[in-house]
Amino acid sequence: MRNKLVKASIWAKSQFAENSIPDRKTIKKWIERGKIKGLVDGDGALWVYENEIFGVDRNISNEVSKLMEASA
């Protein structure tokens, strides 16, 4: 199972209530600081891994990803 990148706006809609979706600038900071796994491409577009869960400790998230890949 390989993690796919999705547009940050789509990822944010899946993680937050409609009235609490963070703005683009905030998501970009989170990616750059390593708070969430994703990337900012050469055109400035924001991408986040679809299995990224906001608010879950990075170590736990990494271990869950490894377990999911091992079970595939």
N, C-alpha and C positions, 0 to 999 in steps of 0.2 A: 504494500500500500504506500503510495507516494503522496506526500502532501502537496496540494495545489495552491497556487497563489490566486487570490480573488481581489477585485477592486476593493479598496479600503471602505468605500461607501457602502458596498453590499455587506461586507463583514460587520461594519458598525451597526447596520440595521438588524443583524442577527444577534447582536450582543447587548443592545441597549433598548430601553423603552423609547417610543417615538419622540417623546418630549425631552429625552436626556442624551441623544446621540451627540458625541463630541464633534467639534468642527474639524475641518481638514488640518488646520495648523496643529491642533493638539495631537491628532493621530500621527502626523509627521514627526513631532517631537518624541512620541512614544517609540516609534520605529527607530529613530536615530539614537535614542538612549538605551535601546534594547529592552524596553518594558514589554513590547510585543514583538513577535517575529514577523518580519516583513521586509519590504525594500522600497526605496524611492528610485525609480528608474531615471535614465538620462533625460527624459522629457519632463521629469518632475511628477509623474503619476505615482500614486501611492498604492501599494499592494500588500496584503496581509495573508498569511497562510490560513487556509479555510478552517483548520482544526485548532487555531489559536483561541483560547478562552480567556477573556479579560478577567483579571482579578485572581487567577490561579497562579500560585507560585511557579516560577520558571522551572525549577527543579522537578516539581511534580508534573508539570506539563511535558517536559522532556521525557520523563520516565513513562508516562502514559503513551506518548508517541512511539517510543521504542517497543512497548508491549503490543501496541496495535500493529506495528510493522512485523513483529515476530509471529503474530497469530495469523497473518495473511498468507 
